[in-house]
Amino acid sequence: MGTIVTIDVYVDAGKSVDRLAAHVGRARSVLHRADDIFSTWKADSPMSRLRRGEAMLDQMPPEVAGVLDACRAARMLSGGWFDPWALPGGVDPTGYVKGWAAERALGALRMPDVAAAVVNAAGDIASFGGPAPGQPFRFAVVDPFDRTRLACVVEHTGAVATSGTSEQDHHLIDPHSRRAASAVASATVTGPELGLADALATALAIGGPDVLERIDALDGFEALVIGHDGDRRWTCGFPWAPESAPAAVNLFPTPIR
């Protein structure tokens, strides 16, 4: 997947360090397996072989068929704005796999002696629990125009995925034109599961308002976009932290609901 993943685990005082290390080891093994299977940077990975036509789908590890099925579902839900089959070089599910792998790693940490955990895959986050009983996690969304500043803070336990052009100018490909394109500077999606949230954030960054309306119709998912001109739009359930919530008199374009 060509990225850095960090894992934070919260346990009660007195819990065995050896047991904690075993949990983290299992999560790390999940990430390594996902990278071994799906990396497009490794010439001998199953996904690279599939992309080159050197192997058939039924010769792949079982995870490949499952991920491609999930990508088809994400393509439908996004109205075609997320489409791994429209990328250069053949099918590339990276826009889904990074979140999917982080979510699976988080699942390896769901043990009775782990109170909460966060898996952060280069800014795309999967979590359960909270920093203290009854408290949700707080995650920052970086200002796409100045990475030393925050655009906002969200309070959410679950998935938070952000896509945009602030780090890579040409990684977003419009599946319709097959060219690099972005409708907004930054797109953030929150929800219950990071694989789909990651895919939807990619679609939202490319498709803009049309995808925002589609996300608004999905149970459990919310979104915020920051336009190239700095204007913001969001779904009404977006989980702002209190200090980030828009004022009663909205200074930004009206939410879509």
LUMKEKOL-959673 format. One line per field, with one value per residue: residue number from 1; residue in one letter; x, z, y of N, C-alpha, C in turn. Coordinates in pm, whole numbers, plus 50000, padded with zeros to 5 digits. Example, Ala and Ser with C-alpha at 12.3 -4.5 7.8 and 13.67 -1.06 7.14 Angstrom:
seq <- 1; 2
type <- A; S
n.x <- 51319; 51285
n.z <- 50780; 50708
n.y <- 49431; 49775
ca.x <- 51230; 51367
ca.z <- 50780; 50714
ca.y <- 49550; 49894
c.x <- 51320; 51290
c.z <- 50780; 50787
c.y <- 49670; 50003
This chain:
seq <- 1; 2; 3; 4; 5; 6; 7; 8; 9; 10; 11; 12; 13; 14; 15; 16; 17; 18; 19; 20; 21; 22; 23; 24; 25; 26; 27; 28; 29; 30; 31; 32; 33; 34; 35; 36; 37; 38; 39; 40; 41; 42; 43; 44; 45; 46; 47; 48; 49; 50; 51; 52; 53; 54; 55; 56; 57; 58; 59; 60; 61; 62; 63; 64; 65; 66; 67; 68; 69; 70; 71; 72; 73; 74; 75; 76; 77; 78; 79; 80; 81; 82; 83; 84; 85; 86; 87; 88; 89; 90; 91; 92; 93; 94; 95; 96; 97; 98; 99; 100; 101; 102; 103; 104; 105; 106; 107; 108; 109; 110; 111; 112; 113; 114; 115; 116; 117; 118; 119; 120; 121; 122; 123; 124; 125; 126; 127; 128; 129; 130; 131; 132; 133; 134; 135; 136; 137; 138; 139; 140; 141; 142; 143; 144; 145; 146; 147; 148; 149; 150; 151; 152; 153; 154; 155; 156; 157; 158; 159; 160; 161; 162; 163; 164; 165; 166; 167; 168; 169; 170; 171; 172; 173; 174; 175; 176; 177; 178; 179; 180; 181; 182; 183; 184; 185; 186; 187; 188; 189; 190; 191; 192; 193; 194; 195; 196; 197; 198; 199; 200; 201; 202; 203; 204; 205; 206; 207; 208; 209; 210; 211; 212; 213; 214; 215; 216; 217; 218; 219; 220; 221; 222; 223; 224; 225; 226; 227; 228; 229; 230; 231; 232; 233; 234; 235; 236; 237; 238; 239; 240; 241; 242; 243; 244; 245; 246; 247; 248; 249; 250; 251; 252; 253; 254; 255; 256; 257
type <- M; G; T; I; V; T; I; D; V; Y; V; D; A; G; K; S; V; D; R; L; A; A; H; V; G; R; A; R; S; V; L; H; R; A; D; D; I; F; S; T; W; K; A; D; S; P; M; S; R; L; R; R; G; E; A; M; L; D; Q; M; P; P; E; V; A; G; V; L; D; A; C; R; A; A; R; M; L; S; G; G; W; F; D; P; W; A; L; P; G; G; V; D; P; T; G; Y; V; K; G; W; A; A; E; R; A; L; G; A; L; R; M; P; D; V; A; A; A; V; V; N; A; A; G; D; I; A; S; F; G; G; P; A; P; G; Q; P; F; R; F; A; V; V; D; P; F; D; R; T; R; L; A; C; V; V; E; H; T; G; A; V; A; T; S; G; T; S; E; Q; D; H; H; L; I; D; P; H; S; R; R; A; A; S; A; V; A; S; A; T; V; T; G; P; E; L; G; L; A; D; A; L; A; T; A; L; A; I; G; G; P; D; V; L; E; R; I; D; A; L; D; G; F; E; A; L; V; I; G; H; D; G; D; R; R; W; T; C; G; F; P; W; A; P; E; S; A; P; A; A; V; N; L; F; P; T; P; I; R
n.x <- 50082; 50214; 50240; 50240; 50140; 49999; 49939; 49736; 49669; 49446; 49445; 49341; 49503; 49761; 49724; 49856; 50164; 50271; 50045; 49926; 50120; 50093; 49836; 49879; 50068; 49915; 49746; 49934; 50022; 49795; 49796; 50038; 49981; 49776; 49921; 50105; 49935; 49787; 49949; 50046; 50294; 50466; 50604; 50557; 50325; 49995; 49790; 49930; 50002; 49749; 49664; 49837; 49745; 49846; 49744; 49435; 49122; 49020; 49249; 49355; 49426; 49161; 49078; 49093; 48876; 48669; 48732; 48716; 48445; 48340; 48439; 48291; 48040; 48090; 48141; 47887; 47738; 47859; 47786; 47949; 48175; 48380; 48592; 48773; 48836; 48877; 49124; 49467; 49669; 49524; 49286; 49275; 49245; 49331; 49226; 49019; 49130; 49322; 49176; 49015; 49205; 49307; 49077; 49040; 49272; 49213; 49005; 49146; 49230; 49017; 48957; 48876; 49041; 49121; 49040; 49002; 49097; 49298; 49359; 49562; 49595; 49793; 49647; 49386; 49140; 49054; 48860; 48773; 48588; 48706; 48893; 48841; 48596; 48278; 48350; 48398; 48646; 48862; 48944; 49161; 49103; 49299; 49384; 49349; 49488; 49690; 49898; 49991; 49788; 49457; 49159; 48924; 48791; 48680; 48445; 48429; 48379; 48483; 48503; 48711; 48786; 48990; 49033; 49212; 49392; 49612; 49847; 49922; 49919; 49823; 49700; 49433; 49199; 48969; 48710; 48559; 48674; 48926; 49143; 49360; 49191; 49001; 48724; 48702; 48902; 48942; 48805; 48613; 48499; 48293; 48203; 48075; 48259; 48581; 48676; 48472; 48425; 48671; 48676; 48450; 48535; 48738; 48582; 48420; 48604; 48665; 48418; 48256; 47971; 47763; 47831; 47830; 47558; 47479; 47613; 47484; 47248; 47309; 47289; 47442; 47673; 47857; 47962; 48208; 48303; 48566; 48596; 48790; 48797; 48777; 48526; 48274; 48082; 47848; 47707; 47417; 47448; 47715; 47993; 48092; 48336; 48261; 48396; 48450; 48215; 47988; 47877; 47561; 47453; 47510; 47813; 47895; 47827; 47494; 47407; 47334; 47092
n.z <- 50000; 50031; 50241; 50567; 50874; 51189; 51521; 51800; 52123; 52391; 52719; 53037; 53343; 53460; 53294; 53104; 52944; 52761; 52652; 52531; 52339; 52181; 52072; 51916; 51745; 51598; 51464; 51310; 51147; 50991; 50839; 50701; 50547; 50383; 50239; 50109; 49937; 49791; 49707; 49457; 49408; 49438; 49226; 49217; 49356; 49417; 49322; 49141; 48952; 48863; 48747; 48532; 48379; 48417; 48581; 48681; 48834; 48994; 49076; 49267; 49611; 49854; 49956; 49751; 49567; 49741; 49807; 49555; 49500; 49700; 49605; 49372; 49483; 49611; 49388; 49273; 49480; 49483; 49247; 49033; 49060; 49215; 49092; 49050; 48820; 48623; 48630; 48539; 48402; 48471; 48687; 49007; 49333; 49542; 49658; 49811; 49953; 50142; 50356; 50414; 50495; 50726; 50882; 50918; 51060; 51290; 51380; 51471; 51712; 51879; 52164; 52489; 52686; 52575; 52574; 52395; 52066; 51798; 51458; 51231; 50909; 50732; 50784; 50733; 50931; 51158; 51435; 51768; 52079; 52312; 52434; 52701; 52927; 52781; 52621; 52295; 52036; 51921; 51621; 51397; 51105; 50846; 50724; 50385; 50250; 50405; 50571; 50825; 50979; 51121; 50968; 51088; 51376; 51443; 51632; 51678; 51688; 51507; 51161; 50983; 50698; 50472; 50167; 49904; 49739; 49864; 49938; 49724; 49396; 49162; 49197; 49199; 48991; 48745; 48674; 48446; 48251; 48258; 48342; 48557; 48816; 49030; 49223; 49455; 49721; 49951; 50097; 50338; 50496; 50730; 50911; 50981; 50896; 50757; 50501; 50304; 50367; 50297; 50018; 49944; 50019; 49833; 49598; 49651; 49656; 49388; 49252; 49386; 49462; 49365; 49466; 49736; 49791; 49750; 49957; 50171; 50165; 50264; 50530; 50836; 50737; 50696; 50566; 50472; 50263; 50136; 49930; 49636; 49650; 49915; 50032; 50218; 50239; 50385; 50524; 50731; 50962; 51019; 51228; 51400; 51633; 51932; 51934; 51668; 51530; 51295; 51320; 51454; 51279; 50962; 50796; 50569; 50258; 50234; 50415; 50261; 50328
n.y <- 49878; 50109; 50305; 50464; 50326; 50383; 50264; 50297; 50193; 50145; 50045; 49908; 49998; 49787; 49571; 49300; 49350; 49177; 49049; 49268; 49329; 49104; 49141; 49374; 49271; 49088; 49265; 49401; 49194; 49153; 49389; 49359; 49134; 49232; 49423; 49257; 49119; 49313; 49524; 49748; 49825; 49621; 49397; 49125; 49079; 48937; 49113; 49276; 49085; 49009; 49250; 49266; 49063; 48809; 48620; 48466; 48567; 48361; 48242; 48395; 48503; 48464; 48711; 48897; 48873; 48941; 49209; 49331; 49293; 49460; 49701; 49728; 49772; 50016; 50173; 50181; 50308; 50555; 50665; 50608; 50765; 50673; 50443; 50177; 50038; 50219; 50328; 50411; 50150; 49926; 49751; 49895; 49875; 50037; 50273; 50180; 49967; 50054; 50170; 49949; 49757; 49883; 49882; 49606; 49549; 49691; 49531; 49310; 49398; 49404; 49298; 49159; 49280; 49517; 49844; 50054; 50161; 50293; 50295; 50436; 50508; 50673; 50911; 50833; 50696; 50439; 50340; 50230; 50245; 50490; 50780; 50796; 50657; 50689; 50902; 51028; 50981; 51245; 51393; 51561; 51759; 51853; 52178; 52228; 52424; 52512; 52327; 52346; 52428; 52371; 52263; 52186; 52012; 51686; 51494; 51169; 50824; 50561; 50553; 50780; 50946; 51123; 51292; 51456; 51723; 51826; 51697; 51530; 51620; 51501; 51254; 51191; 51058; 51130; 50917; 50931; 51100; 51000; 51145; 51341; 51505; 51724; 51814; 51953; 52096; 51950; 51658; 51505; 51215; 51058; 50762; 50428; 50239; 50194; 50118; 50167; 50437; 50549; 50501; 50654; 50910; 50953; 50951; 51173; 51382; 51395; 51408; 51595; 51803; 51630; 51378; 51438; 51466; 51202; 51071; 51185; 51049; 50801; 50576; 50645; 50764; 51065; 51387; 51635; 51900; 52104; 52366; 52462; 52731; 52778; 52773; 52591; 52290; 52065; 51764; 51746; 51596; 51594; 51525; 51758; 51878; 52066; 52322; 52357; 52363; 52508; 52850; 52972; 53157; 53095; 53113; 53000; 52825; 52695; 52396; 52075; 51965
ca.x <- 50000; 50307; 50208; 50274; 50025; 50026; 49838; 49727; 49585; 49414; 49414; 49336; 49630; 49786; 49709; 49983; 50229; 50288; 49917; 49909; 50211; 50036; 49726; 49936; 50132; 49812; 49703; 50042; 50021; 49685; 49841; 50141; 49917; 49707; 50023; 50160; 49837; 49729; 50042; 50077; 50436; 50540; 50578; 50514; 50204; 49881; 49720; 50011; 49990; 49615; 49661; 49911; 49681; 49925; 49668; 49291; 49068; 49005; 49382; 49394; 49382; 49017; 49053; 49086; 48738; 48588; 48761; 48662; 48300; 48315; 48465; 48175; 47934; 48128; 48122; 47744; 47694; 47917; 47743; 48057; 48288; 48487; 48592; 48908; 48856; 48901; 49256; 49573; 49741; 49436; 49211; 49358; 49153; 49401; 49140; 48936; 49207; 49391; 49080; 48974; 49312; 49310; 48959; 49069; 49372; 49140; 48931; 49238; 49252; 48893; 48971; 48819; 49130; 49151; 48926; 48987; 49212; 49296; 49451; 49573; 49664; 49826; 49540; 49255; 49139; 48953; 48872; 48661; 48607; 48732; 49006; 48791; 48459; 48174; 48404; 48441; 48775; 48866; 49042; 49175; 49104; 49400; 49351; 49415; 49567; 49802; 49902; 50027; 49665; 49346; 49033; 48825; 48808; 48558; 48430; 48368; 48441; 48448; 48591; 48728; 48874; 49002; 49101; 49226; 49509; 49713; 49972; 49955; 49837; 49770; 49665; 49290; 49169; 48827; 48686; 48489; 48769; 49053; 49248; 49367; 49088; 48944; 48617; 48719; 49037; 48946; 48679; 48620; 48382; 48290; 48106; 48100; 48357; 48678; 48693; 48376; 48448; 48788; 48632; 48359; 48613; 48800; 48477; 48374; 48707; 48660; 48285; 48200; 47834; 47681; 47864; 47787; 47416; 47469; 47656; 47377; 47140; 47357; 47278; 47564; 47785; 47846; 48072; 48242; 48394; 48622; 48617; 48915; 48785; 48767; 48389; 48249; 47948; 47851; 47579; 47374; 47491; 47861; 48022; 48184; 48364; 48191; 48468; 48458; 48082; 47953; 47795; 47417; 47441; 47606; 47894; 47934; 47710; 47395; 47416; 47250; 46957
ca.z <- 50000; 50019; 50334; 50708; 50960; 51332; 51603; 51940; 52197; 52526; 52807; 53178; 53413; 53514; 53192; 53063; 52827; 52663; 52582; 52445; 52225; 52094; 51998; 51816; 51646; 51508; 51377; 51215; 51049; 50899; 50747; 50614; 50449; 50285; 50152; 50025; 49836; 49708; 49666; 49315; 49403; 49438; 49096; 49230; 49439; 49341; 49251; 49025; 48852; 48807; 48663; 48409; 48310; 48434; 48664; 48681; 48966; 49075; 49122; 49367; 49749; 49863; 49987; 49630; 49518; 49836; 49793; 49427; 49517; 49778; 49517; 49283; 49563; 49630; 49259; 49258; 49580; 49450; 49114; 48938; 49083; 49259; 48995; 49037; 48687; 48530; 48659; 48447; 48436; 48510; 48812; 49122; 49444; 49652; 49723; 49907; 50029; 50257; 50466; 50444; 50571; 50858; 50955; 50955; 51167; 51411; 51426; 51544; 51844; 51957; 52266; 52615; 52767; 52503; 52592; 52278; 51975; 51677; 51350; 51145; 50785; 50662; 50801; 50728; 51068; 51209; 51581; 51855; 52215; 52325; 52524; 52838; 52918; 52741; 52539; 52160; 51993; 51849; 51513; 51323; 50959; 50813; 50626; 50260; 50197; 50497; 50649; 50964; 51045; 51120; 50911; 51191; 51457; 51450; 51743; 51614; 51703; 51387; 51048; 50932; 50581; 50402; 50039; 49845; 49655; 49937; 49944; 49590; 49304; 49044; 49228; 49183; 48849; 48709; 48600; 48321; 48154; 48277; 48366; 48693; 48837; 49164; 49230; 49580; 49776; 50057; 50120; 50456; 50516; 50853; 50904; 51068; 50841; 50687; 50360; 50224; 50391; 50217; 49878; 49926; 50026; 49702; 49503; 49684; 49613; 49242; 49200; 49450; 49513; 49331; 49560; 49868; 49802; 49761; 50092; 50261; 50164; 50321; 50675; 50915; 50676; 50686; 50485; 50464; 50154; 50134; 49789; 49598; 49689; 50061; 50078; 50275; 50242; 50471; 50558; 50859; 51076; 51030; 51373; 51443; 51774; 51964; 51896; 51523; 51471; 51235; 51402; 51427; 51151; 50880; 50710; 50455; 50180; 50311; 50406; 50153; 50375
ca.y <- 50000; 50221; 50411; 50440; 50303; 50386; 50197; 50338; 50099; 50190; 49933; 49943; 49982; 49654; 49467; 49242; 49407; 49069; 49031; 49384; 49312; 49001; 49204; 49463; 49185; 49036; 49376; 49426; 49084; 49181; 49494; 49304; 49046; 49317; 49481; 49151; 49079; 49419; 49629; 49765; 49860; 49496; 49336; 48986; 49065; 48886; 49220; 49316; 48978; 49019; 49370; 49238; 48953; 48688; 48527; 48489; 48598; 48240; 48203; 48493; 48481; 48494; 48851; 48979; 48874; 49016; 49351; 49379; 49303; 49581; 49815; 49743; 49834; 50157; 50238; 50205; 50406; 50686; 50707; 50589; 50855; 50584; 50334; 50122; 49983; 50329; 50385; 50367; 50028; 49816; 49768; 49932; 49900; 50101; 50371; 50109; 49870; 50114; 50175; 49811; 49693; 49945; 49832; 49468; 49555; 49731; 49413; 49222; 49457; 49399; 49194; 49206; 49363; 49641; 49933; 50140; 50156; 50375; 50258; 50554; 50476; 50799; 51008; 50767; 50646; 50347; 50341; 50190; 50293; 50632; 50807; 50775; 50606; 50783; 51011; 50990; 51032; 51373; 51387; 51687; 51766; 51954; 52281; 52190; 52535; 52537; 52204; 52375; 52472; 52276; 52309; 52162; 51891; 51607; 51401; 51053; 50693; 50485; 50580; 50916; 50941; 51251; 51288; 51588; 51748; 51902; 51622; 51482; 51700; 51432; 51115; 51173; 51041; 51132; 50792; 50958; 51156; 50927; 51244; 51394; 51608; 51733; 51912; 52027; 52087; 51849; 51587; 51419; 51130; 50980; 50653; 50313; 50144; 50277; 50085; 50243; 50579; 50585; 50506; 50768; 51034; 50967; 50990; 51308; 51476; 51405; 51439; 51713; 51810; 51513; 51272; 51482; 51431; 51057; 51034; 51230; 50949; 50676; 50568; 50636; 50834; 51210; 51438; 51777; 51936; 52238; 52395; 52527; 52872; 52784; 52754; 52461; 52232; 51948; 51702; 51804; 51516; 51587; 51527; 51863; 51907; 52192; 52443; 52365; 52366; 52638; 52939; 52968; 53227; 53021; 53197; 52921; 52782; 52619; 52250; 52026; 51937
c.x <- 50085; 50277; 50250; 50146; 50071; 49909; 49849; 49628; 49569; 49375; 49409; 49473; 49642; 49770; 49847; 50038; 50246; 50160; 49893; 49997; 50156; 49921; 49781; 50005; 50033; 49764; 49809; 50047; 49910; 49728; 49946; 50081; 49845; 49807; 50081; 50066; 49807; 49827; 50061; 50222; 50523; 50505; 50524; 50391; 50091; 49808; 49799; 50002; 49854; 49606; 49732; 49850; 49757; 49855; 49521; 49243; 49056; 49139; 49434; 49361; 49236; 48986; 49032; 48943; 48648; 48608; 48703; 48510; 48263; 48340; 48350; 48059; 47964; 48111; 47975; 47697; 47744; 47872; 47854; 48177; 48405; 48484; 48735; 48938; 48887; 49039; 49361; 49638; 49656; 49372; 49306; 49265; 49215; 49313; 49041; 49022; 49274; 49298; 49035; 49078; 49321; 49193; 48981; 49174; 49306; 49063; 49018; 49264; 49128; 48894; 48919; 48909; 49177; 49028; 48898; 49112; 49189; 49400; 49447; 49658; 49683; 49711; 49400; 49246; 49023; 48970; 48752; 48692; 48624; 48844; 48971; 48648; 48359; 48222; 48441; 48582; 48756; 48978; 49042; 49164; 49195; 49347; 49422; 49503; 49688; 49808; 49954; 49904; 49558; 49226; 48921; 48867; 48675; 48561; 48357; 48448; 48392; 48550; 48592; 48828; 48873; 49082; 49108; 49356; 49623; 49848; 50018; 49862; 49766; 49731; 49517; 49256; 49018; 48798; 48616; 48584; 48902; 49170; 49246; 49267; 49047; 48839; 48632; 48862; 49051; 48808; 48697; 48490; 48398; 48184; 48145; 48213; 48449; 48696; 48601; 48396; 48566; 48750; 48542; 48432; 48684; 48698; 48432; 48475; 48703; 48527; 48216; 48054; 47747; 47705; 47822; 47640; 47397; 47509; 47549; 47265; 47181; 47347; 47416; 47682; 47754; 47968; 48085; 48332; 48439; 48660; 48753; 48915; 48771; 48628; 48368; 48103; 47958; 47713; 47545; 47419; 47641; 47905; 48127; 48212; 48303; 48263; 48480; 48323; 48053; 47864; 47648; 47385; 47551; 47680; 47932; 47810; 47621; 47419; 47312; 47112; 46890
c.z <- 50000; 50113; 50474; 50788; 51105; 51408; 51745; 52010; 52341; 52609; 52950; 53242; 53469; 53414; 53144; 52937; 52719; 52584; 52487; 52320; 52128; 52011; 51885; 51706; 51548; 51411; 51271; 51107; 50946; 50794; 50650; 50508; 50342; 50188; 50058; 49910; 49738; 49659; 49515; 49296; 49397; 49311; 49107; 49317; 49355; 49263; 49130; 48915; 48785; 48711; 48530; 48328; 48319; 48519; 48658; 48823; 49054; 49121; 49232; 49508; 49763; 49893; 49862; 49577; 49610; 49823; 49662; 49430; 49594; 49694; 49418; 49357; 49583; 49501; 49239; 49353; 49547; 49314; 49011; 48959; 49149; 49167; 48975; 48899; 48583; 48548; 48561; 48495; 48476; 48645; 48928; 49238; 49562; 49729; 49819; 50004; 50152; 50377; 50510; 50530; 50713; 50943; 51001; 51066; 51299; 51468; 51506; 51685; 51933; 52050; 52398; 52696; 52694; 52508; 52468; 52192; 51856; 51580; 51250; 51024; 50704; 50667; 50785; 50851; 51093; 51360; 51645; 51995; 52219; 52423; 52671; 52826; 52882; 52655; 52401; 52134; 51921; 51746; 51435; 51173; 50922; 50709; 50494; 50200; 50284; 50594; 50790; 51044; 51036; 51052; 51013; 51272; 51459; 51576; 51691; 51648; 51589; 51280; 51012; 50818; 50512; 50274; 49983; 49771; 49731; 49941; 49807; 49489; 49198; 49072; 49212; 49035; 48829; 48626; 48466; 48213; 48153; 48293; 48512; 48709; 48983; 49165; 49352; 49627; 49879; 50075; 50236; 50472; 50649; 50839; 50993; 51022; 50745; 50541; 50272; 50245; 50307; 50069; 49853; 49933; 49894; 49599; 49526; 49640; 49462; 49193; 49264; 49490; 49482; 49430; 49701; 49891; 49818; 49901; 50193; 50271; 50228; 50473; 50738; 50859; 50667; 50613; 50495; 50343; 50171; 49989; 49762; 49632; 49840; 50116; 50125; 50258; 50322; 50484; 50701; 50981; 51092; 51174; 51413; 51593; 51806; 51917; 51746; 51456; 51412; 51328; 51363; 51298; 51061; 50786; 50580; 50375; 50261; 50301; 50311; 50199; 50418
c.y <- 50126; 50335; 50371; 50426; 50308; 50325; 50250; 50247; 50149; 50068; 49983; 49920; 49841; 49542; 49423; 49307; 49301; 49046; 49148; 49373; 49208; 49058; 49291; 49381; 49126; 49144; 49405; 49317; 49103; 49284; 49442; 49212; 49128; 49378; 49377; 49114; 49192; 49525; 49630; 49808; 49734; 49418; 49194; 48968; 49007; 48996; 49265; 49211; 48981; 49137; 49347; 49125; 48823; 48583; 48565; 48512; 48475; 48183; 48296; 48447; 48524; 48640; 48935; 48987; 48955; 49166; 49405; 49386; 49430; 49706; 49836; 49810; 49983; 50236; 50272; 50316; 50546; 50738; 50698; 50679; 50784; 50463; 50281; 50065; 50092; 50391; 50333; 50237; 49910; 49841; 49792; 49968; 49973; 50199; 50310; 50028; 49932; 50120; 50038; 49742; 49750; 49897; 49689; 49461; 49596; 49613; 49318; 49273; 49451; 49278; 49247; 49298; 49489; 49730; 50018; 50128; 50247; 50320; 50373; 50519; 50604; 50899; 50953; 50677; 50553; 50340; 50274; 50236; 50443; 50655; 50792; 50724; 50716; 50898; 50960; 51039; 51166; 51366; 51518; 51664; 51882; 52051; 52247; 52299; 52568; 52421; 52224; 52418; 52363; 52341; 52295; 52039; 51818; 51521; 51279; 50928; 50607; 50518; 50728; 50909; 51076; 51232; 51429; 51601; 51813; 51831; 51572; 51548; 51616; 51286; 51087; 51170; 51039; 51006; 50813; 51010; 51081; 51024; 51288; 51508; 51609; 51843; 52002; 52011; 51977; 51789; 51491; 51344; 51056; 50871; 50539; 50223; 50216; 50242; 50167; 50393; 50629; 50598; 50627; 50901; 51059; 51015; 51133; 51413; 51498; 51459; 51558; 51702; 51689; 51399; 51310; 51447; 51280; 51010; 51073; 51127; 50817; 50678; 50558; 50711; 50984; 51263; 51589; 51797; 52080; 52266; 52458; 52675; 52889; 52767; 52610; 52420; 52104; 51888; 51743; 51725; 51511; 51610; 51631; 51853; 52043; 52317; 52461; 52382; 52504; 52719; 52927; 53043; 53171; 53114; 53128; 52884; 52688; 52470; 52196; 51986; 52066
